[in-house]
């Protein structure tokens, strides 16, 4: 047989019954899961290659529902700023990104996501400087190289400061050009098949950086091509004030008025929601990407994740951009989600298994991929994370799921994506980590301020 069996581990399936097996197995063959259950391994798998996973916890690969990969090149800036001040400082820096910088930053960000158990990730790339090259294509190629399942979105901004938006005019695009580029991205990269490794979405950036017309026409384009829609919403109180002043309503009411709620939509952050907004998001089947660490880093607030889940909203986890979450660890978001929910709502507000569910099946639902990923079940795609919990930091934690969620970061023994080993014993197998780190340092240096604080590209090309 060509199958591989992970044997002797604690298995969290995340199937419909949320079955767990304290001493179980996960069997994969090619890019599919053959089975997951309690030991011993079934007789029909006796000829399969066996991996002794004693002392480990097997979970579905984690799903990251919101990111900005290019921001890896600008980590550690505006570290004490609120969102609007942070954006104001960074927009001029990001105006200097190009294809090589994005390729280096995206590869580093994706490799680190893999190291933290992520098998599927999104990306929201909304900034396309003139002459920068194929920035979206650079992220797609980086994901192919690292080996992660990728659901990027062609983002956009068309509302510059001169027209009442937040971004400087030199980082926004013309609406017709945006729609044409979005159509081209779908044509070039989107694979709608159930086994897809690349699925494109459409993602105007935010109410304060895009026009009403772009939101409306982007939704029409996405729905005509049957791809998903994504945007930022209700991240900060400033945004709520902006929508009240400009549109006379809340951020969610504004989206709703434009047909921007539905089962094909997921919203990033959704921190500042009233009860009516939660009810409307739930009624329309709209998903939410919960980004607890980024929201805390920017002082934006704490998402009402428990209320969203209780209302039936699909909720996944996201690390958000690396410039507002320098850790960029999807594993760390499980702990943050659990602790922040408890800080706001008490010890029962978020169980450790609920946090793990958001990072697996919850994220799969948010991205419309629950039929293929998010759980360890026969026939599903072989995206599997195997965490080692028998070393000093975790060996005496009674509950292995609590060890993963609340304990120190667990070593990643193995990450399979589509059946392919991407991480083995905490080392990425698909790219050279030292080479990736060196390229990321060069990318960051290319965007550093030079000449007395004048923000511009340093003027040299990056080595390939």
Secondary structure, 3 states (H helix, E strand, C coil): CCCEEEEEEEEECCCCCCCEEEEEEEEEECCEEEEEEECCCCHHHCCCEEEECCCEEEEECEEECCCCHHHHHHCCCCCCCCHHHHHHHHHHHHCCCCHHHHHHHHHHHHHHHHHCCEEEEEEEECCCCCCCCCHHHHHHHHHHHHCCEEEEEEEECCCEHHHCCCECHHHCCCHHHHHHHHHHHHHHHCCCCCCCCECCEEEECCCCCCCHHHHHHHHHHHHHHCCEEEEEECCCHHHHHHHHHHHCCCHHHHHHHCCCCCCCEEEEECCCCCHHHHHHHHHHCCEEEECHHHHHHCCCCCCCHHHHHHCCCCEEECCCCCCCCCCCCHHHHHHHHHHHHHHHHCCCCCCHHHHHHHHHHHHHHHCCCCCCCCCCCCCCECCEEEEECCCCCCCCCCCHHHHHHHCCCCEEEEEEECCEEEEECCEECCCCHHHHHHHHHHHHHHCCCECCCECCCCCCCCCC
